[in-house]
Amino acid sequence: MISENDWKQEQARLKQVTETLRTKIEELAPEVSGLRNQVTDFAKKFWEDVTVNTSTFDDFEETLYSIRQQEALLSERERSHKQRLQRYNNMKRMLPSPYFGRIDYEEKGSPESEQIYIGVSSLVDEDGLGFLVYDWRTPIASMYYDHSPGSAAYATPGGVIEGTMLLKRQYQIKSGELRSVFDTSVTIGDELLQQALGRGADAQMKSIVATIQKEQNAIIRDDKSRMLIVQGAAGSGKTSAALQRAAYLLYKHRGRLRADQIVLFSPNPMFNSYVSTVLPELGEENMQQTTFQEYLAYWLGNQMRLEDPFDQIEYVLSAAGDSDSAYEARLQGIRYKASESFLHALQHYADWLCQEGMLFSGIWFREREIITAEQMAEQFYSYDSSIKLANRALLLRDWLQQQLASIERKERKAEWVKDELDYLDNEQYEEAHKAVLKKYERNEAVFDFAQSYIDQYEDFQGTEQGEGDAYDIADQEEEHLRRMIVKESFAPLRRDARRYKFIDFARLYGQMFSENASKYAEMTGTDEAGLPEKWAEICAQTRAKLSGSELLYEDATPFLYLKELVEGVRMNTDVRHVFVDEGQDYSPFQYAFLKRLFPRARMTVLGDFGQAIFVQSTILHEADSPLARIYGPDETRLIRLVRSYRSTKEIVEFTKAMLPDGTDIVPFERYGGKPQLVRLSNSGERAARITSDLASLRAEGFDSIAVITKTAAEARAAYDALSAEGGEELRLITKETLTFEKGVAVIPAYLAKGVEFDAVLVYDASAQTYSRESERKLFYTVCTRAMHRLRLYAVGDAAPYMKQLDTSLFEE
Ligand SMILES: Nc1ncnc2c1ncn2[C@@H]1O[C@H](COP(=O)(O)OP(=O)(O)OP(=O)(O)O)[C@@H](O)[C@H]1O
């Protein structure tokens, strides 16, 4: 603690800052609400000030110009309103706790030291010349995280500033009151960190700006690496670092980087909700959050039924009803299709398709094949052999559009059109009549600007039929109606052609898996000897799914990749930063794909190979990891986090002993009870015992508890059994669950990834349920979700990974 005199000074200083904040908030309040009204009024009046006049071409352009001008004015007002509102909200956010740290710093060559108070946002004094509080993201504030008192330096755009840190102080301020002050010397207050970590779990993740650790700060402020890889133990703060990093980047590149130019790939939708409040808490807008599955589903549309990664892992964990051989083949297939070798195989396949083998679907209209697959193939292979696959597909697409246009024109005279004409109702006739009249008068009102623009342009150019008085109105009406009918019938064909539906992607992808390994080797330039042992079975499984219009999860990314090789790459050049959390669960193939998709983005991949529960995992931390190859060693940086903050020392000691290379993991000095193994004589006892344990844990004050099972089926059974025992307010979590809430959750292991609970009860930790060596990491992941208490229940032998542990690490 500090001296009484210092305490008084700190209180006086807090009072002064709080008053300044209050005054500024009061000053800004009317302005902010006034601006809001102005913007709303202006938006309402938007159309009043725009003159819509489309009588002539010039009028039309004038109208467009006037709209643009109004738009520019509106967005300028919105921008200025947004900035002021942000300042106002930041100050309101600061009011209960304006700062959390202070350093006294004497710059080399400067006669005196400066007191630097650090908070979630900056605050300048009344005359606007000095900082009362520095934003934690300013360069000078970095010393708070990186240094202890003594020599200390920080980097600025103008170079490194050197000097001496004379004091480092931490504050706990709640509801505007100074609660405690600590002077620290070695690391940032273990005191504050102790308190932060000792708290209960929350339904939403919290920001950690007051207690960021040095190694985490390196992740947050890295601004050089194209690929930043973070391999960190469970609970080491990877997700936290990622979120503060996003806030840092938004601050540092303010005005150049928008929140929607940062994308976070998370493991599941519930995790999205769990982390979604951190950036707003830090005064920033949320970045784009998505899952890889959402992305795949979006681009694959509804052409195929897409398996999700959770169904895949359920299969891997349970595989009910499959022979050992089928199971093994599927696993081999997952591994192979996740590999870089398969990526290269697909690239080679695309080259091969330039010579032969493209597969098309004929275009049918009214039960007639109007353009056949053979015609398309002939046209496709008539292009010069030097033209790339995607360009040929584009040429073919244009050719098809022309063919369709010409068939469409001929079709207007067809007998079926006459039949349709006869069935048109009066209203449609009337519309046609009006349309023809309007054309004469050229005074059509313009609502659909683009279409009307084109129509009017064509009219002015006289490119449409029927100009002048060549036809009388009745003829023109019929002509108009015929054109309308055929156009409408051809619209889906044109749309499908635009979307490359004429390429039979399912067969094209399936063609590789013809079971003939030599043919595959020829098409893909692969060495036949390097194929998985169960190749024939992998082929059969893949084809069987494709024939039912289903796509296994392991096929989804390669399938989309092949589609892109043919259709051309879909790139998002707007996104500047891609964050991948739980990065070990993505395949090398998926990473290569992400790189193509976001060519202008830097990547931050955070993960833990110790929690790699999917078959297709990627090692993050080795020099020759596929991840390090993506941008090459010069642009790649690897940071390791070994300190684990989430769990008590006892839980970390227990869990790390289960991992072969877990010795590096360092627990934080926070204590609780040892993990407990509860042995049951039969499964009937389990539900009763867990129900009573839930009640006692709640009585102890733990209000976020998870009963974690291995699979979804087991979670459902556990939920039913516990409910039957009278367990109340249980929440069954499924892959569809969107929000994370406090209370008791019954949840399958793979959905508990990334989140944490006060207490974790492992529903069935017996050797019967966890037996495979491949499930060791799943078991580890489950146990590392616990912050304060961990209990494991087993009938018979406990999981083999526990058997190998020193018995002093847990209680029975
Ligand atoms: N510097 C810190 N100050 C305070 N709390 C921290 C700090 N670092 C991590 N924590 C806390 O530790 C817990 C684990 O953090 P986080 O979820 O970010 O870890 P993780 O490495 O992503 O974990 P996992 O891989 O197991 O999902 C969280 O409660 C987080 O708030």
The ligand as an ORCA input file, in Angstrom:
! r2SCAN-3c Opt
* xyz 0 1
  N      -3.702    -10.641    -18.596
  C      -4.826    -11.099    -18.121
  N      -5.486    -10.437    -17.173
  C      -6.641    -10.908    -16.651
  N      -7.218    -12.040    -17.067
  C      -6.605    -12.744    -18.008
  C      -5.396    -12.313    -18.592
  N      -5.045    -13.218    -19.516
  C      -5.997    -14.159    -19.530
  N      -6.937    -13.878    -18.622
  C      -8.143    -14.636    -18.307
  O      -7.853    -16.006    -18.453
  C      -8.973    -16.689    -18.999
  C      -8.546    -17.437    -20.220
  O      -8.300    -16.521    -21.264
  P      -8.617    -16.864    -22.772
  O      -9.961    -17.489    -22.890
  O      -8.306    -15.673    -23.564
  O      -7.529    -17.996    -22.991
  P      -7.266    -18.914    -24.246
  O      -5.806    -19.060    -24.350
  O      -7.995    -18.407    -25.423
  O      -7.892    -20.263    -23.722
  P      -8.335    -21.623    -24.451
  O      -7.344    -21.958    -25.497
  O      -8.282    -22.611    -23.337
  O      -9.704    -21.419    -24.923
  C     -10.034    -15.643    -19.243
  O     -10.904    -15.620    -18.148
  C      -9.257    -14.350    -19.304
  O     -10.023    -13.256    -18.896
*
